[in-house]
Amino acid sequence: MNVTLVYPLLSRQRSRVDENKQYWPPLGLAYIAAVLRQHGHHVQILDRDYIMRKHNFDFEATDTATLDRIRDFSSDIVGFSATTPNVSDVDAFSRKVKAANSRITTVIGGPHCVGEPEDTLRICSAVDLLARGEGEMIMRAIADGKDVTGIPGLTYRRNNGFASNEDQPLIESLDSLPMPARDLLDMKFYTRPSRFISRNLSLRTTHIFTARGCPFNCSYCAGPLMGKRKVRYHSPQRVVDEISELIDTYAIEAVYFAEDMFLSNKKRAIEMANLFMERGIHKKIVWMAQVATNVVDDELLTTMKNAGCVHVEYGFESGSQRILGLMNKSTNVEKNKRAALLTRKHGFRFQGNFIVGYPGETRDDFGKTLDFIKEVKPNNVSMNLFMPLPGTQIYQQLKKEQRLQMSWDDLGNPEAPQINYADMPGAEFEKLFFKAKLFVVLPLNLMYFLKDNIGHPVRLVYVLSTQFKSVLIRICKAVSGLLKAERSQTRVLFVAYHSAAEPIMESQGLSYMRGIANDTKTAFSLLTFETPLSTPGARAAVASAGFPIRWRFSYYHQTPRLIATLWDIVRGMFIIWRMIAVDKIRIIHCRGLIPGIMAYAPARLNRVRLFFDSRGLLADKYVGGGLIRNNSITYRVMRRCEDFLLTHADFSTVETRSHEALLSASRIGRALRGKLAVIPCCVDTEKFGIRAGDVPRAQGGFTLAYLGKLGTWYLIDEMLDFFRVLSKRMPAARFLFITQEDPEPLFAAAGKKGIARDAIVIRKPSAGEVPAALAAADAGIFFINPYKRYNSSPIKFGEYLACGLPVVVNAGIGDTDRICVQERVGVVVNDLNDSNYQRAVDELVGLTRERVQLKQRCRKAAEHHCSLREGVQQYRAIYQKLAGLP
């Protein structure tokens, strides 16, 4: 038989980039060709990329030349070796082959075919047969004319469908294979000085394989599909014979051992290195190899160095231990660092291979990878976008989750950073990727390339002039991508009149921003007001926010109150004005009255959209808390300012339906049409969703919980009175206060009401421990001064419900009484006296008898009325609306 073996092109876009052709001879085809020729068949190998370059990237001329070679060879069989990104060329060109001669048998093989055999044949409609696994014996059987139904490892078309034979057994003795048929390739082309195969050393280099298979089971790697996690080796003598042939025939100066397992077996590696020295190989060439970090030690590196090794390559993959775990890598970050430092100590160059955009990767994980690169400083950094290779564990997972990127052409395409499976929005990942390339990877690679080749000026000039076009392209694309990413983002300035370290900033500020930043092209700047004591905590809160923030702060002034606040407002105006210019702000999100006053003039004079997130009415809240008097000058000014901002802002929000209804019926109702929304104080229901049984509960008693600060608006005395009545019904009841405040005044207040000290329990958990502390209770409570509290949405209401706790609340607090009654998730106390407390206790006891059903109702009510996820969606919609205004 006359057999033509074809190595296909990448996509046309990628084929034009010189870095995508790295002068790797198609050794897989050369092995198959050698076996076929050994058994009497005539073979030619056609590398379509090589042909394309001979025809100046003219794709039509490339197709014509390839078809002419197939016709002139009188080909009976045309076999294609395909990786995933080559499949589209196999599809297109195989149709041309069939159109030219329909009697030709077309075959496809290669690593891609093992993962998706039927889909590959479905896409490549002109391909007759598909070889799964090692191709030498399968292609020999096809060329020998055996019936396809009896050839192991073959998938083929049958009865308008597909059939697959049993797997082809692995070749146990690799030495039984002949030397690859390199004489069928233009080895002068493949061994030209190159920065690719020689890893920036620009030597006449080629690669060989000394082993097949891999014992590891990394979730992203297709190796286990081909080799079934079994490693088979060429003997050291066979390897030395092959290298000697390469030196004598092709005058090579370097060899790259391309398989993962060359140095995984320390005993074999040392035996081979000693043989290199015995045969004088180390005096004729240098060599490079991939190394597993778990076998590296002083003895191995010393022996390799003496035997002529100058460069090793590590699959570090990530600087994040969490991501290494997700990848199922049998190593860890510290072991990788140790290997890198040991390699540098022994005077080796080394390359670090990394995968970014892996499913589950966060910004923090990406940052750890960059930190790792900066710390170990590889001579060459290969930062690869994650590729879901067909058949791999992660591919199957993504396929099940319907998250696969269906364009096989783009897999492995370094020019396509939009292929992103990480746990980040595409815009954020793209920006991180471009920055890493521009400021970390490219500078490191270029610096070491120049350093390694400065002693060979002729070669340096040759390689720079012929093989650095793609580097220039990448630099330009990185710069362009960064600029584009910046322009495509809507930058929002979030202004809060408190510290970034305040718990409310996390629950009602950063959590919303995090949700929006993680799935839109919105970027955030933040202005807060700090004290010298709060600044370190604020800095830590911003640094650990989990998304990028440009943070600035001004110092908060407290006394004298009015003058201090006016001074803060004036300072805030100037800071906001500057931030608008420097950060290119498009929207200012003012959380509350004081930030709204600060931002109004700078926003209007700079034509920036103003979003007044009122969060209730501050003036009435201050009256209810006893901070100002009703109808005082301060109160009237504050109310006028609130009405002004509500009507003059581009968009406003309030916390409750009750407040919305009052505003709609008021004199400013018409001015608010179409630019007012209700967003209650939301909670992360997943964070507070502690499962039943996860938290130990008190035996035989009842725990009533209060969460948060004491005093001001919250009626502690009245809540203690309620507990006193509850205790009469349930003597073993306890009142749990989850607060960071001094407990002694609380114990004193309880004592005055005849409540035993041991019935009061104080907990001071960290923020992360609050859900578990709450979940240990049976019900939550809060009583608030009801003075004009129709605008109030207490955060603790949603937190109680999310933990599955029914709520005891006094009437008139925003929408809480309506939700409690409507959803049957709480008890409303209409008047704060013992008789009403007794009625409420009876209702509460009745509710808590429902246990599982009650818990489910509470969780459902939290999801429906105060879910952070819903709040994020509402804020996102407001930003999008404001960004789109003319």
ROTORLO-10632 format. One record per residue (C-alpha): x, y, z; residue in one letter. Coordinates in steps of 0.2 Angstrom, whole numbers, plus 5000, padded with zeros to 4 digits. Layout:
XYZA...
//
This chain:
500050005000M500550184997N500250285013V500350475015T500450535033L499850715035V500150825050Y498750965048P498751145051L498151245066L496751375062S497251495049R497351635061Q498551545072R499551465058S500151645053R500951665070V502751605069D502751545088E501451415084N502751335073K504151285084Q505051165073Y504551005081W504650865068P503050755068P503950605077L502350515080G502050505061L503950465059A503750315070Y502150255061I503050275044A504550175050A503450025055V502450035039L504050035029R504749895039Q503249795033H503449825015G502349985013H502850145004H502650305015V502850485013Q502550615027I501850785023L501850925036D500651055030R501351195041D503051165032Y502251165015I501251325020M502851415024R503651355008K502151444999H502251605009N500751565020F499551555004D498251425010F497551384993E499351354986A499651245002T498051134999D498551124980T500351074984A499750944997T498450864985L499750854971D500950764983R499550644988I499050614969R500850594963D501250464977F499750364971S499150364989S497950224994D497850285012I497950465019V498150465038G498050625049F498850645066S497750775075A497850865092T496250955096T496651125088P497051035072N495350945069V494651085059S496051075046D495750885045V493950905042D494251035028A495650955020F495050775021S493550835011R494650894997K495650734997V493950634995K493450754982A495050724972A494950534974N493550454983S494350284984R495750344996I495450285013T495550425026T496150395044V496350505059I497250475075G498150565088G497850615106P496250705102H495350555095C495450455111V494450575121G493050605108E493050475094P491250485088E491150675089D492750685079T492050565065L490450665066R491350825063I492650755050C491350685038S492550635025A493650535037V493350345036D494250275051L494850335068L496250255077A496250265096R497850255105G499550215098E499550215080G500950105074E500049935075M498350005070I499050085054M499949935050R498349825051A497449955040I498849955027A498949765027D497149765022G496349685037K494549685040D494149845050V492949745062T494449645068G495749785070I495849835089P495850015093G494750065078L493150165077T492250175061Y490650215052R489250075052R487450085048N487250275049N488150265066G489850225073F490650065080A492150045091S493249885092N494149835108E495649945113D497349915105Q498549835117P500049945122L501749915114I502649835129E504449835121S504750005114L506449945108D505549835096S505049985086L506250045072P507050215073M505850345068P505950385049A506750555050R507450535033D505650565026L505750735034L506750895030D507850885045M508851035040K507251135042F506751055059Y508551075067T508851255062R509351365077P507851405086S507251475103R505851355104F506451175106I508151225113S507151335126R507951495121N509751425118L509651445099S510551285096L510351165082R509151055092T507850915089T506850815101H506650625105I505550515115F506350385127T504750335136A502850325134R501450335147G501250425163C500850355180P500050505187F498250555185N498150745183C496450795179S496850905164Y498050795156C497650675141A499150565145G498250435155P497050415140L498450365128M499550265140G498250195153K499450265167R500750135162K502550195159V503650095146R505450145142Y506650135128H508250055135S509750175139P510750095125Q509350125112R509250305118V511150335116V511150245098D509750365093E510650515099I512250465091S511350445074E510650615076L512350685079I513150595065D511750625052T511050795056Y512450885066A511350925080I512051025095E510650995108A509350865111V507650895120Y506950745129F505050785126A504150655137E503650685154D504450535161M506250545156F506850585173L505450515183S506350355187N507950415196K508850245194K508650245175R509050425173A510750405182I511050255172E510750345156M511750495161A513250385165N513050305148L513150475140F514750505148M515450335144E515050365125R515650545125G513950615121I514150745134H515650815125K514650825108K512950905113I512050975127V510250915132W508650975141M507350865149A505750875159Q505850835177V504650785190A504950895206T504750745217N506350655211V507450805211V508950795223D510750845224D511350675217E510250675202L510650855197L512550835199T512550675188T511450765175M512650915175K514150805172N513250715158A512950875148G511150935154C511051125154V509151145156H507751065165V505851095164E504551085177Y502651075177G502351185191F500651235184E500151345198S500751435213G499151405223S499051245233Q497151245231R497251245212I498651105213L497351005223G495951035210L497150985196M497550825206N499450865205K500550745215S501550885222T501451045232N502051225231V503451205244E504151055235K504051145218N504951295226K506251175233R506551095216A506751275208A508051335221L509051175220L509051175201T509751355202R510951305215K511751175203H511851305189G510451245178F509351345167R507551295170F505851325163Q504251335173G502651285164N501051355171F499151345168I498051495171V496151505169G495851335177Y494151295183P493951365201G495451485200E495151645208T496051815208R496951765223D497551595216D498151695200F499151815211G499951665220K500551595204T501351765199L502151775216D502851605213F503551655196I504351815204K505051715218E505951575208V506251675192K506251535179P507451565164N505851535153N504051555158V502751465148S501051525154M499751425146N497851455145L496951305152F496351185139M494951065142P495650925132L494350795126P494250645137G495150715152T494350715169Q494050905169I493350905152Y492050775157Q491650885172Q491451035162L490450945149K489250875162K489051055168E488751115151Q490251245152R491351185138L492051305125Q491451215109M492751295097S494151165096W495151285086D495351405100D496051275113L497851315117G497751475107N498851605117P497951745107E496251695114A496251745133P494351755132Q494351565134I494151575153N493451445164Y494151525180A493051585195D493251765188M492351865176P493051865158G493552045159A494452025175E495351865170F495851945153E496552095162K497551985174L498251885159F498752025149F499652115164K500551955168A501151925151K501652105149L502452145165F503051975171V503251835158V503851935143L505152035153P505851875161L505951775145N506751915135L508051955149M508551775150Y508551755131F509751895129L510851845143K510951665137D511351715119N512351875120I513951765117G513351715100H512951875091P512651805074V511351685080R510651815092L510251925077V509551785066Y508351725080V507851895084L507451945066S506651775062T505751715077Q505251865088F503851925077K502551845088S503351925104V503152095096L501352045092I501051985110R501752145117I500652255106C499152145110K499452145128A499552335128V498052345117S497152225128G497452315144L496852475136L495352395129K494952315146A495052485155E493952565142R492652435142S492452445161Q491152555170T492152625185R491052655200V491552755215L490752695231F490752825245V490352765263A490452885278Y491252755289H492752635290S493152495278A493452395293A491652415300E490652245299P489252345289I490552375275M490752195272E488952145273S488252295265Q489652365254G491052245249L489952095247S488852185234Y490352255225M491152075225R489652005217G489552135204I491452135200A491451945198N490251935184D490152105175T491352235167K491152345182T492652405192A492652495209F493452635217S493152665236L493152815247L492952785266T493252885282F494452815294E495252845311T497052815315P496452655325L495352595311S496552615296T497552455298P495952355299G495252445284A496852415274R496752225278A494852225273A495152305256V496652195253A495652035257S494052085248A494351965234G494252085219F495252235214P494852405222I495652575221R495452635239W495652805246R495152865263F495053025273S495153045292Y493453055301Y493153195313H491953175327Q491953335338T491153455338P489853355329R489153485317L490753565312I491653405311A490353335299T490453495288L492253485287W492253295282D490953345269I492053485261V493553365262R492553225254G492053345239M493853385235F494353195236I492853145225I493253275212W495053215211R494553025210M493353065196I494753135186A496153005191V495052855191D493952905176K492352875187I490652855177R489552825192I489552875210I488652765222H488252865238C487852755252R486852865263G486453055266L488253115270I489053035255P487653095244G487953275250I489853255247M489653185229A488253295222Y489253445216A490753345210P489553235200A488553365192R490053475187L490953325180N489353255172R489553095182V487952985186R487453005204L486652855213F485852895230F485752735239D484752815254S484752665266R483252735275G483052915281L484552975292L483653125300A482153015306D483352885312K484353005322Y482753075330V482252895335G484052865342G483953025352G485353105343L484453255337I482753335341R481253325330N480953485320N482553555325S483553655312I484753505310T483253395307Y482453505294R484053535285V484353345284M482653315278R482753445264R484453365259C483653195258E482153255248D483353355236F484453205233L483053085231L482353195217T483953255209H484953105209A484953005193D484352855203F483852815221S483452665232T482552645248V482552495260E480752455261T479052435251R478252545265S479452685262H479252675243E477352685245A477452835256L478652925244L477552885229S476052965238A477053115243S477353285234R479053215227I478253055221G478053115202R479953165202A480452985207L479452885194R480652775184G482152805195K481752725212L481952545218A481852455234V483352355240I483252295258P484852255268C485252085261C486251945268V487251805260D486051665263T487351535259E488551595272K487151595285F486351425279G487051315293I486351145291R485351065305A486450955316G488051055312D487951155328V487651075345P486051135353R485551165372A484651015379Q482951045386G483051235385G482651375373F483851495367T483351675361L484651765352A485051945349Y486451995336L487352165335G487652325344K486752375360L485852535363G485452695353T483952625342W483852455349Y482752435364L483752325376I482652345391D481052295382E481952145375M482452095392L480652115398D480151995384F481451865389F480851885407R479051835402V479751695391L480751625406S479151605416K478551495402R480251405400M481251425415P482851345407A482751475393A484351575389R484651745381F486151735369L486851905365F488151895350I488952065352T490752135353Q490252265367E490552265385D489352145393P489352215411E488052345408P486952215400L487152095415F486752245426A485152285416A484552105417A484852095436G483752245439K482352145430K482651995441G483451895427I484751775433A486551815427R486751635421D485251655410A486251785400I487551715388V488751835379I489751775364R491051875354K491351775339P492351825324S491351875308A491551705301G490951615317E489251715318V488251605308P488651455319A488351555334A486651605328L486151435322A486351365340A484851475345A482951435343D482351615339A483051785335G482351955342I482552135340F481552285346F481852455338I481252625342N479752625330P479852815327Y479652835308K480452665306R479452625290Y481152655281N482152525291S482752355285S483852285299P485252165293I484952055308K483152015301F483851925286G485251845296E484051765308Y482951705294L484451635284A484951535299C483151465300G482651555315L480951635318P481051815322V480151915337V480052095331V479052255337N477752325325A478152465313G479852425308I479952435289G479252275280D479752155294T477952135302D477152105285R478451975281I478351885298C476451875296V476351835277Q477751705277E477351635295R479151655300V478951765316G477951855329V477552035329V477352125346V476152275343N476352355360D477852335371L477052275387N476952115397D475152065390S475752075372N477451985377Y476351845384Q475351835368R476951835358A477751705368V476251585366D476351615347E478251585346L478051425356V476751365344G477851415329L479351325335T478451165337R478451155318E480351135318R480851075301V479451155292Q479751325301L481651315297K481251285279Q480051435278R481251545286C482651505274R481451525260K480851695266A482651745267A483051695249E481451785243H481551945253H483351985257C484551875247S486251955243L486151865226R484551965222E485252125229G486852105218V485652085203Q484752245207Q486252345209Y486952275193R485452325184A485552505191I487352525186Y486952465168Q485552585167K486552725173L488052685162A486852675147G486152855150L486552985137P
//
